[in-house]
Amino acid sequence: MQLRPFLLVHPNILPEFTDCNQSNPNCVVVGDAAEHFSFENMNKAFKIFIKSENPVLISMGKGRYYKENDELVMDLGGFTAALEYATGAEAKIIGKPSPEFFMDALKDMGVNPKEAVMVGDDIISDVRAAQECGLKGVLVKTGKFRPADMENPNVKPDAIVDNLSCFADML
């Protein structure tokens, strides 16, 4: 099936999709649209999805929030979840925390998962996702890290460091 996307992404990345046929969309691609995640755009994505015969929902990630200008802001995971709920579909995740994201990166570098470490500030999308792929997962207390992250009963980081310098010292 030839996919023709409706792009629910930030206008700054639209040039990356110039080679894609976007006429009569039959799939929805959700990316980091920031302030462009409006009701109007979300509803347009919903309508395209509902009208398509074999619709596909693709999301560039499933993060809950990220840090911007010293404050936490909602990430695309919530918008993806809203479209999943409204349409009854399950999104194909092509970024974190997708296992393919990690495994493709390791393959490109020629590295075995057991030889790799993911250092990140997200207990779910960085640490747990990496561990599920066989990598070590190190939680760093910078960026969007919150102390409550260390109390997640479902994820036990292989290490917790205050910052990247501390991680470098561990090596």
MDTraj code that builds the backbone (N, CA, C; nanometers):
import mdtraj as md
import numpy as np

residues = "MET GLN LEU ARG PRO PHE LEU LEU VAL HIS PRO ASN ILE LEU PRO GLU PHE THR ASP CYS ASN GLN SER ASN PRO ASN CYS VAL VAL VAL GLY ASP ALA ALA GLU HIS PHE SER PHE GLU ASN MET ASN LYS ALA PHE LYS ILE PHE ILE LYS SER GLU ASN PRO VAL LEU ILE SER MET GLY LYS GLY ARG TYR TYR LYS GLU ASN ASP GLU LEU VAL MET ASP LEU GLY GLY PHE THR ALA ALA LEU GLU TYR ALA THR GLY ALA GLU ALA LYS ILE ILE GLY LYS PRO SER PRO GLU PHE PHE MET ASP ALA LEU LYS ASP MET GLY VAL ASN PRO LYS GLU ALA VAL MET VAL GLY ASP ASP ILE ILE SER ASP VAL ARG ALA ALA GLN GLU CYS GLY LEU LYS GLY VAL LEU VAL LYS THR GLY LYS PHE ARG PRO ALA ASP MET GLU ASN PRO ASN VAL LYS PRO ASP ALA ILE VAL ASP ASN LEU SER CYS PHE ALA ASP MET LEU".split()
xyz = np.array([
    [0.0844, -0.1178, 0.0000],
    [0.0000, 0.0000, 0.0000],
    [0.0891, 0.1244, 0.0000],
    [0.0604, 0.2144, -0.0872],
    [0.1336, 0.3412, -0.0972],
    [0.0762, 0.4396, 0.0048],
    [0.1568, 0.4764, 0.1026],
    [0.1094, 0.5691, 0.2059],
    [0.1200, 0.7134, 0.1588],
    [0.0141, 0.7875, 0.1850],
    [0.0080, 0.9301, 0.1537],
    [-0.0282, 1.0016, 0.2837],
    [0.0701, 1.0598, 0.3506],
    [0.0468, 1.1077, 0.4865],
    [-0.0195, 1.2442, 0.4990],
    [-0.1020, 1.2539, 0.6021],
    [-0.1392, 1.3836, 0.6580],
    [-0.0369, 1.4059, 0.7680],
    [0.0358, 1.5151, 0.7596],
    [0.1470, 1.5396, 0.8508],
    [0.1055, 1.6316, 0.9643],
    [0.0943, 1.5746, 1.0817],
    [0.0665, 1.6519, 1.2018],
    [0.2011, 1.6724, 1.2709],
    [0.2803, 1.7613, 1.2111],
    [0.4174, 1.7866, 1.2552],
    [0.4415, 1.9372, 1.2586],
    [0.5529, 1.9749, 1.3173],
    [0.5899, 2.1165, 1.3203],
    [0.6257, 2.1609, 1.1780],
    [0.5830, 2.2807, 1.1380],
    [0.6136, 2.3290, 1.0023],
    [0.7628, 2.3282, 0.9683],
    [0.8488, 2.3390, 1.0677],
    [0.9932, 2.3402, 1.0411],
    [1.0443, 2.2093, 0.9823],
    [0.9718, 2.0986, 1.0044],
    [1.0201, 1.9719, 0.9487],
    [0.9446, 1.9282, 0.8232],
    [0.8500, 2.0073, 0.7800],
    [0.7777, 1.9740, 0.6562],
    [0.8702, 1.9545, 0.5364],
    [0.9795, 2.0322, 0.5233],
    [1.0691, 2.0096, 0.4090],
    [1.1262, 1.8676, 0.4023],
    [1.1306, 1.7974, 0.5148],
    [1.1793, 1.6588, 0.5157],
    [1.0849, 1.5654, 0.4395],
    [0.9632, 1.6102, 0.4157],
    [0.8612, 1.5260, 0.3537],
    [0.8246, 1.5709, 0.2125],
    [0.9054, 1.6542, 0.1499],
    [0.8696, 1.7069, 0.0178],
    [0.8564, 1.5971, -0.0878],
    [0.9251, 1.4862, -0.0701],
    [0.9172, 1.3768, -0.1675],
    [0.7955, 1.2869, -0.1463],
    [0.7210, 1.3092, -0.0402],
    [0.6029, 1.2265, -0.0107],
    [0.4801, 1.2800, -0.0827],
    [0.4056, 1.1905, -0.1432],
    [0.2771, 1.2263, -0.2015],
    [0.1791, 1.2462, -0.0863],
    [0.1317, 1.3689, -0.0698],
    [0.0424, 1.4009, 0.0412],
    [-0.1011, 1.4272, -0.0047],
    [-0.1279, 1.4007, -0.1331],
    [-0.2643, 1.4215, -0.1831],
    [-0.3534, 1.3066, -0.1369],
    [-0.4772, 1.3370, -0.1057],
    [-0.5736, 1.2368, -0.0611],
    [-0.5118, 1.1445, 0.0448],
    [-0.4754, 1.1978, 0.1620],
    [-0.4034, 1.1198, 0.2634],
    [-0.4780, 0.9945, 0.3075],
    [-0.4005, 0.8874, 0.3304],
    [-0.4564, 0.7623, 0.3810],
    [-0.3862, 0.7172, 0.5089],
    [-0.3030, 0.8045, 0.5640],
    [-0.2388, 0.7760, 0.6914],
    [-0.2123, 0.9084, 0.7625],
    [-0.1867, 0.8971, 0.8905],
    [-0.1571, 1.0149, 0.9714],
    [-0.0207, 0.9943, 1.0348],
    [0.0661, 1.0938, 1.0211],
    [0.1975, 1.0924, 1.0844],
    [0.1977, 1.2000, 1.1918],
    [0.2229, 1.1567, 1.3156],
    [0.2265, 1.2486, 1.4290],
    [0.3718, 1.2707, 1.4682],
    [0.4112, 1.3967, 1.4732],
    [0.5465, 1.4323, 1.5145],
    [0.5420, 1.5415, 1.6191],
    [0.6542, 1.6013, 1.6438],
    [0.6627, 1.7090, 1.7429],
    [0.6032, 1.8361, 1.6849],
    [0.4727, 1.8484, 1.6925],
    [0.4042, 1.9629, 1.6329],
    [0.3964, 2.0835, 1.7258],
    [0.4298, 2.0656, 1.8531],
    [0.4281, 2.1739, 1.9527],
    [0.2940, 2.2469, 1.9510],
    [0.2964, 2.3769, 1.9303],
    [0.1729, 2.4566, 1.9355],
    [0.0770, 2.4258, 1.8199],
    [0.1180, 2.3445, 1.7263],
    [0.0319, 2.3086, 1.6132],
    [-0.0580, 2.1885, 1.6444],
    [-0.0491, 2.1367, 1.7685],
    [-0.1424, 2.0342, 1.8143],
    [-0.2708, 2.1035, 1.8590],
    [-0.3425, 2.1602, 1.7654],
    [-0.4679, 2.2297, 1.7954],
    [-0.5846, 2.1329, 1.7768],
    [-0.7013, 2.1708, 1.8293],
    [-0.8206, 2.0888, 1.8065],
    [-0.8458, 2.0747, 1.6570],
    [-0.8298, 2.1843, 1.5853],
    [-0.8543, 2.1822, 1.4406],
    [-0.7658, 2.0788, 1.3711],
    [-0.6363, 2.0793, 1.4014],
    [-0.5445, 1.9852, 1.3369],
    [-0.5665, 1.8415, 1.3836],
    [-0.5937, 1.8244, 1.5131],
    [-0.6206, 1.6896, 1.5642],
    [-0.7486, 1.6334, 1.5018],
    [-0.8503, 1.7166, 1.4887],
    [-0.9764, 1.6710, 1.4303],
    [-0.9607, 1.6418, 1.2810],
    [-0.8777, 1.7197, 1.2134],
    [-0.8495, 1.6920, 1.0720],
    [-0.7823, 1.5546, 1.0591],
    [-0.6863, 1.5268, 1.1468],
    [-0.6201, 1.3963, 1.1457],
    [-0.7213, 1.2851, 1.1725],
    [-0.8083, 1.3065, 1.2698],
    [-0.9121, 1.2089, 1.3027],
    [-1.0013, 1.1806, 1.1820],
    [-1.0471, 1.2868, 1.1151],
    [-1.1379, 1.2704, 1.0007],
    [-1.0706, 1.1968, 0.8852],
    [-0.9451, 1.2286, 0.8602],
    [-0.8714, 1.1589, 0.7541],
    [-0.8604, 1.0111, 0.7886],
    [-0.8283, 0.9839, 0.9121],
    [-0.8126, 0.8456, 0.9564],
    [-0.9436, 0.7686, 0.9427],
    [-1.0515, 0.8268, 0.9886],
    [-1.1820, 0.7607, 0.9863],
    [-1.2309, 0.7360, 0.8430],
    [-1.1991, 0.8257, 0.7503],
    [-1.2449, 0.8122, 0.6114],
    [-1.1603, 0.7144, 0.5292],
    [-1.0426, 0.6795, 0.5764],
    [-0.9531, 0.5918, 0.5004],
    [-0.9965, 0.4462, 0.5130],
    [-0.9764, 0.3713, 0.4043],
    [-1.0177, 0.2312, 0.4022],
    [-0.9313, 0.1440, 0.4932],
    [-0.8009, 0.1569, 0.4837],
    [-0.7065, 0.0832, 0.5687],
    [-0.6121, 0.1837, 0.6342],
    [-0.6620, 0.2609, 0.7284],
    [-0.5823, 0.3707, 0.7820],
    [-0.4618, 0.3240, 0.8634],
    [-0.3595, 0.4068, 0.8611],
    [-0.2366, 0.3806, 0.9354],
    [-0.2063, 0.5041, 1.0186],
    [-0.1727, 0.4808, 1.1445],
    [-0.1336, 0.5884, 1.2353],
    [0.0117, 0.5665, 1.2732],
    [0.0958, 0.6634, 1.2409],
    [0.2393, 0.6544, 1.2677],
    [0.2768, 0.7694, 1.3601],
    [0.3504, 0.7377, 1.4662],
    [0.3955, 0.8417, 1.5581],
    [0.5471, 0.8372, 1.5696],
    [0.6073, 0.9536, 1.5716],
    [0.7528, 0.9632, 1.5809],
    [0.8032, 0.9398, 1.7229],
    [0.7147, 0.9129, 1.8152],
    [0.7536, 0.8842, 1.9528],
    [0.6313, 0.8733, 2.0396],
    [0.6554, 0.8480, 2.1676],
    [0.5429, 0.8358, 2.2595],
    [0.5765, 0.8970, 2.3950],
    [0.6643, 0.9968, 2.3937],
    [0.7011, 1.0629, 2.5182],
    [0.5839, 1.1356, 2.5809],
    [0.5857, 1.1418, 2.7143],
    [0.4782, 1.2102, 2.7865],
    [0.5038, 1.3599, 2.7963],
    [0.6272, 1.3969, 2.8199],
    [0.6615, 1.5383, 2.8321],
    [0.8107, 1.5561, 2.8079],
    [0.8500, 1.6796, 2.7828],
    [0.9909, 1.7130, 2.7682],
    [1.0135, 1.8494, 2.8318],
    [1.1388, 1.8866, 2.8430],
    [1.1719, 2.0136, 2.9066],
    [1.2083, 2.1155, 2.7999],
    [1.1460, 2.2321, 2.8106],
    [1.1724, 2.3414, 2.7176],
    [1.1719, 2.4714, 2.7976],
    [1.2784, 2.5488, 2.7842],
    [1.2886, 2.6763, 2.8560],
    [1.2624, 2.6595, 3.0056],
    [1.3254, 2.5602, 3.0650],
    [1.3170, 2.5339, 3.2092],
    [1.1796, 2.4951, 3.2613],
    [1.0910, 2.4486, 3.1741],
    [0.9633, 2.3974, 3.2227],
    [0.9243, 2.2733, 3.1434],
    [0.8449, 2.1880, 3.2073],
    [0.7974, 2.0676, 3.1407],
    [0.6777, 2.1021, 3.0537],
    [0.6773, 2.0478, 2.9329],
    [0.5667, 2.0690, 2.8396],
    [0.5232, 1.9329, 2.7843],
    [0.3982, 1.9259, 2.7459],
    [0.3411, 1.8013, 2.6956],
    [0.4089, 1.7589, 2.5654],
    [0.4444, 1.6316, 2.5575],
    [0.5078, 1.5763, 2.4382],
    [0.4013, 1.5092, 2.3506],
    [0.4443, 1.4536, 2.2399],
    [0.3495, 1.4005, 2.1429],
    [0.2799, 1.2729, 2.1852],
    [0.3254, 1.2067, 2.2909],
    [0.2608, 1.0835, 2.3352],
    [0.1144, 1.1013, 2.3712],
    [0.0820, 1.2115, 2.4361],
    [-0.0570, 1.2373, 2.4733],
    [-0.1460, 1.2589, 2.3522],
    [-0.0920, 1.3256, 2.2522],
    [-0.1686, 1.3497, 2.1293],
    [-0.1851, 1.2199, 2.0498],
    [-0.0799, 1.1389, 2.0495],
    [-0.0885, 1.0078, 1.9847],
    [-0.1932, 0.9222, 2.0550],
    [-0.1899, 0.9227, 2.1886],
    [-0.2869, 0.8445, 2.2659],
    [-0.4299, 0.8916, 2.2388],
    [-0.4484, 1.0220, 2.2235],
    [-0.5821, 1.0748, 2.1939],
    [-0.6319, 1.0225, 2.0593],
    [-0.5450, 1.0218, 1.9587],
    [-0.5853, 0.9696, 1.8275],
    [-0.6084, 0.8187, 1.8326],
    [-0.5260, 0.7472, 1.9094],
    [-0.5481, 0.6031, 1.9246],
    [-0.6855, 0.5771, 1.9869],
    [-0.7164, 0.6504, 2.0900],
    [-0.8444, 0.6321, 2.1586],
    [-0.9617, 0.6666, 2.0667],
    [-0.9519, 0.7805, 2.0005],
    [-1.0625, 0.8270, 1.9157],
    [-1.0862, 0.7361, 1.7957],
    [-0.9806, 0.6769, 1.7431],
    [-0.9936, 0.5953, 1.6221],
    [-0.9990, 0.4452, 1.6502],
    [-0.9585, 0.4048, 1.7690],
    [-0.9515, 0.2626, 1.8008],
    [-0.8306, 0.1944, 1.7404],
    [-0.7386, 0.2720, 1.6871],
    [-0.6192, 0.2175, 1.6221],
    [-0.5016, 0.2170, 1.7193],
    [-0.4013, 0.1380, 1.6857],
    [-0.2765, 0.1400, 1.7607],
    [-0.1702, 0.2015, 1.6706],
    [-0.1053, 0.3041, 1.7205],
    [-0.0036, 0.3732, 1.6412],
    [0.1214, 0.2876, 1.6263],
    [0.1832, 0.2975, 1.5114],
    [0.3155, 0.2397, 1.4887],
    [0.4150, 0.3451, 1.5360],
    [0.4907, 0.3133, 1.6394],
    [0.5874, 0.4078, 1.6957],
    [0.7210, 0.3861, 1.6253],
    [0.7748, 0.4930, 1.5664],
    [0.9010, 0.4800, 1.4931],
    [1.0174, 0.5464, 1.5653],
    [0.9925, 0.6088, 1.6779],
    [1.0985, 0.6691, 1.7596],
    [1.0972, 0.6044, 1.8969],
    [1.1578, 0.6705, 1.9943],
    [1.1548, 0.6163, 2.1300],
    [1.0111, 0.6137, 2.1804],
    [0.9708, 0.5112, 2.2487],
    [1.0461, 0.3975, 2.3040],
    [1.0398, 0.2699, 2.2196],
    [1.0222, 0.2807, 2.0905],
    [1.0119, 0.1644, 2.0025],
    [1.1406, 0.0809, 2.0048],
    [1.1284, -0.0514, 2.0212],
    [1.2477, -0.1364, 2.0157],
    [1.3230, -0.1227, 1.8835],
    [1.2493, -0.1057, 1.7731],
    [1.3148, -0.0901, 1.6428],
    [1.4063, 0.0321, 1.6409],
    [1.3669, 0.1375, 1.7101],
    [1.4475, 0.2591, 1.7166],
    [1.5858, 0.2268, 1.7736],
    [1.5868, 0.1562, 1.8860],
    [1.7138, 0.1216, 1.9501],
    [1.7916, 0.0198, 1.8676],
    [1.7240, -0.0843, 1.8204],
    [1.7937, -0.1905, 1.7485],
    [1.8499, -0.1419, 1.6151],
    [1.7782, -0.0556, 1.5458],
    [1.8299, 0.0002, 1.4202],
    [1.9543, 0.0846, 1.4449],
    [1.9526, 0.1641, 1.5518],
    [2.0698, 0.2467, 1.5838],
    [2.1900, 0.1585, 1.6156],
    [2.1685, 0.0539, 1.6939],
    [2.2783, -0.0370, 1.7276],
    [2.3312, -0.1077, 1.6034],
    [2.2403, -0.1513, 1.5174],
    [2.2809, -0.2196, 1.3941],
    [2.3651, -0.1264, 1.3072],
    [2.3205, -0.0014, 1.2933],
    [2.3953, 0.0957, 1.2126],
    [2.5363, 0.1177, 1.2662],
    [2.5522, 0.1080, 1.3972],
    [2.6835, 0.1287, 1.4594],
    [2.7623, -0.0009, 1.4732],
    [2.6983, -0.1145, 1.4419],
    [2.7650, -0.2435, 1.4555],
    [2.7910, -0.2806, 1.6006],
    [2.6977, -0.2461, 1.6887],
    [2.7154, -0.2692, 1.8321],
    [2.6107, -0.3684, 1.8820],
    [2.6542, -0.4613, 1.9651],
    [2.5662, -0.5572, 2.0303],
    [2.4964, -0.4882, 2.1475],
    [2.3668, -0.5143, 2.1705],
    [2.2964, -0.4493, 2.2816],
    [2.3656, -0.4665, 2.4166],
    [2.4260, -0.5812, 2.4402],
    [2.4940, -0.6060, 2.5682],
    [2.6163, -0.5163, 2.5868],
    [2.6641, -0.4566, 2.4775],
    [2.7815, -0.3686, 2.4834],
    [2.7428, -0.2216, 2.4884],
    [2.6134, -0.1928, 2.4948],
    [2.5668, -0.0543, 2.4836],
    [2.4988, -0.0068, 2.6120],
    [2.5037, 0.1243, 2.6301],
    [2.4390, 0.1889, 2.7439],
    [2.3577, 0.3064, 2.6917],
    [2.2349, 0.3168, 2.7382],
    [2.1507, 0.4331, 2.7084],
    [2.1498, 0.5200, 2.8331],
    [2.1927, 0.6435, 2.8179],
    [2.1896, 0.7397, 2.9278],
    [2.0818, 0.8408, 2.8934],
    [1.9824, 0.8533, 2.9796],
    [1.8740, 0.9446, 2.9487],
    [1.8031, 0.9962, 3.0717],
    [1.7230, 1.0996, 3.0503],
    [1.6502, 1.1638, 3.1599],
    [1.5047, 1.1189, 3.1682],
    [1.4664, 1.0196, 3.0881],
    [1.3287, 0.9699, 3.0868],
    [1.3282, 0.8242, 3.1317],
    [1.2677, 0.7984, 3.2461],
    [1.2677, 0.6644, 3.3051],
    [1.1992, 0.5609, 3.2152],
    [1.1019, 0.6041, 3.1362],
    [1.0281, 0.5114, 3.0500],
    [1.0882, 0.5043, 2.9100],
    [1.0919, 0.6173, 2.8397],
    [1.1347, 0.6179, 2.6988],
    [1.2839, 0.5953, 2.6806],
    [1.3634, 0.6250, 2.7816],
    [1.5078, 0.6036, 2.7712],
    [1.5495, 0.4757, 2.8440],
    [1.5291, 0.4736, 2.9757],
    [1.5818, 0.3642, 3.0580],
    [1.5074, 0.2326, 3.0341],
    [1.3764, 0.2309, 3.0561],
    [1.3027, 0.1047, 3.0405],
    [1.3084, 0.0541, 2.8967],
    [1.2899, 0.1428, 2.8006],
    [1.2920, 0.1006, 2.6603],
    [1.4265, 0.0391, 2.6237],
    [1.5349, 0.0991, 2.6701],
    [1.6680, 0.0450, 2.6428],
    [1.6850, -0.0919, 2.7083],
    [1.6444, -0.1032, 2.8338],
    [1.6582, -0.2303, 2.9047],
    [1.5780, -0.3410, 2.8367],
    [1.4623, -0.3075, 2.7846],
    [1.3806, -0.4078, 2.7150],
    [1.4480, -0.4589, 2.5880],
    [1.5452, -0.3837, 2.5382],
    [1.6204, -0.4248, 2.4184],
    [1.7548, -0.4875, 2.4539],
    [1.7823, -0.5040, 2.5835],
    [1.9067, -0.5668, 2.6256],
    [2.0201, -0.4709, 2.6545],
    [1.9958, -0.3412, 2.6471],
    [2.0975, -0.2419, 2.6806],
    [2.0919, -0.2134, 2.8304],
    [2.1980, -0.1572, 2.8825],
    [2.1945, -0.1024, 3.0177],
    [2.1254, 0.0328, 3.0073],
    [2.0500, 0.0679, 3.1110],
    [1.9798, 0.1955, 3.1137],
    [2.0225, 0.2777, 3.2334],
    [2.0785, 0.3938, 3.2073],
    [2.1258, 0.4832, 3.3132],
    [2.0378, 0.6072, 3.3147],
    [1.9849, 0.6374, 3.4324],
    [1.9009, 0.7557, 3.4503],
    [1.9883, 0.8716, 3.4957],
    [1.9788, 0.9835, 3.4245],
    [2.0562, 1.1024, 3.4600],
    [1.9604, 1.2064, 3.5183],
    [2.0028, 1.2679, 3.6276],
    [1.9170, 1.3623, 3.7016],
    [1.9246, 1.5036, 3.6448],
    [1.9166, 1.5155, 3.5160],
    [1.9149, 1.6469, 3.4506],
    [1.7963, 1.6500, 3.3549],
    [1.7817, 1.7580, 3.2826],
    [1.6736, 1.7664, 3.1842],
    [1.5379, 1.7561, 3.2496],
    [1.4569, 1.6631, 3.2019],
    [1.3202, 1.6512, 3.2529],
    [1.3076, 1.5558, 3.3711],
    [1.4193, 1.5061, 3.4202],
    [1.4176, 1.4171, 3.5366],
    [1.3406, 1.4799, 3.6524],
    [1.2640, 1.3952, 3.7217],
    [1.1954, 1.4363, 3.8449],
    [1.2239, 1.3304, 3.9511],
    [1.2415, 1.3697, 4.0772],
    [1.2718, 1.2717, 4.1825],
    [1.1730, 1.1551, 4.1878],
    [1.0478, 1.1787, 4.1559],
    [0.9481, 1.0709, 4.1563],
    [0.9827, 0.9606, 4.0563],
    [1.0635, 0.9919, 3.9555],
    [1.1035, 0.8907, 3.8570],
    [1.1742, 0.7727, 3.9238],
    [1.2492, 0.8007, 4.0307],
    [1.3261, 0.6949, 4.0970],
    [1.2358, 0.6001, 4.1755],
    [1.1107, 0.6369, 4.1940],
    [1.0172, 0.5540, 4.2698],
    [0.9294, 0.4679, 4.1797],
    [0.9555, 0.4684, 4.0491],
    [0.8765, 0.3876, 3.9559],
    [0.8998, 0.2399, 3.9878],
    [0.7947, 0.1675, 4.0288],
    [0.8132, 0.0274, 4.0680],
    [0.8408, -0.0666, 3.9502],
    [0.8177, -0.0200, 3.8288],
    [0.8333, -0.1057, 3.7113],
    [0.9675, -0.0914, 3.6414],
    [1.0497, 0.0037, 3.6853],
    [1.1782, 0.0265, 3.6198],
    [1.2859, 0.0448, 3.7257],
    [1.3936, -0.0328, 3.7124],
    [1.5087, -0.0157, 3.8004],
    [1.6287, 0.0163, 3.7129],
    [1.6693, 0.1441, 3.7099],
    [1.7859, 0.1802, 3.6288],
    [1.9094, 0.1011, 3.6720],
    [1.9970, 0.0742, 3.5773],
    [2.1226, 0.0067, 3.6099],
    [2.2139, 0.0982, 3.6905],
    [2.1952, 0.2275, 3.6737],
    [2.2681, 0.3274, 3.7528],
    [2.1901, 0.4581, 3.7465],
    [2.2130, 0.5415, 3.8461],
    [2.1551, 0.6756, 3.8491],
    [2.2700, 0.7719, 3.8730],
    [2.2808, 0.8732, 3.7866],
    [2.3901, 0.9701, 3.7990],
    [2.3340, 1.1116, 3.8038],
    [2.4090, 1.1999, 3.8674],
    [2.3645, 1.3389, 3.8803],
    [2.3692, 1.4139, 3.7481],
    [2.4697, 1.3827, 3.6648],
    [2.4856, 1.4518, 3.5365],
    [2.5753, 1.3679, 3.4464],
    [2.5956, 1.4128, 3.3246],
    [2.6765, 1.3353, 3.2298],
    [2.8224, 1.3265, 3.2713],
    [2.8729, 1.4273, 3.3391],
    [3.0110, 1.4212, 3.3882],
    [3.0279, 1.3060, 3.4861],
    [2.9297, 1.2865, 3.5721],
    [2.9347, 1.1747, 3.6672],
    [2.9326, 1.0414, 3.5935],
    [2.8552, 1.0336, 3.4861],
    [2.8537, 0.9105, 3.4073],
    [2.9905, 0.8870, 3.3446],
    [3.0500, 0.9910, 3.2904],
    [3.1831, 0.9784, 3.2294],
    [3.2848, 0.9319, 3.3328],
    [3.2720, 0.9791, 3.4562],
    [3.3631, 0.9364, 3.5630],
    [3.3466, 0.7881, 3.5948],
    [3.2264, 0.7347, 3.5761],
    [3.2016, 0.5920, 3.6008],
    [3.2755, 0.5040, 3.5007],
    [3.2944, 0.5566, 3.3814],
    [3.3599, 0.4774, 3.2771],
    [3.5054, 0.4633, 3.3098],
])
top = md.Topology()
chain = top.add_chain()
for i, resn in enumerate(residues, 1):
    res = top.add_residue(resn, chain, resSeq=i)
    for name in ("N", "CA", "C"):
        top.add_atom(name, md.element.get_by_symbol(name[0]), res)
traj = md.Trajectory(xyz[None], top)
